[in-house]
């Protein structure tokens, strides 16, 4: 007696697609409305979500994106394309968020990497502290007003340190370097 093949259901259970249908409908209406009202914002959000997913799946892409796109978008001013950020900072922030999200399951399993800093990393960390926190504390001690520019200048080395961490965490093998 020949066996009849079993019908494969979505998500391994009967009615899996029927469970998703109301959720898709509930999501489609606000996304469609937002697309009609602010298409650029929705396109940027879609691009950001796609970037998060791609970096989550392939972490080396984070390093490639940060290194490859920064020279191309470095001249765009803060707030022009992305509110409050320069586009290069937004790419680095999204890549860092995706790498951090990728590491979250390690919190539950206890498989976290050991943090080891070499001399260069300690020196850059000390430079960032001395270039940002110390001048701001000095201004506070002398009762000088701290402006937005002072804070932005104080964050410069921290941004460089963040880019370094993204590249160091994402690119691990010689093949990825090539």
HELIX and SHEET records of a PDB file:
HELIX    1   1 UNK A   10  UNK A   12  5                                   3    
HELIX    2   2 UNK A   16  UNK A   37  1                                  22    
HELIX    3   3 UNK A   39  UNK A   57  1                                  19    
HELIX    4   4 UNK A   60  UNK A   73  1                                  14    
HELIX    5   5 UNK A   87  UNK A  109  1                                  23    
HELIX    6   6 UNK A  119  UNK A  141  1                                  23    
HELIX    7   7 UNK A  148  UNK A  154  1                                   7    
HELIX    8   8 UNK A  156  UNK A  170  1                                  15    
HELIX    9   9 UNK A  174  UNK A  177  1                                   4    
END                                                                             
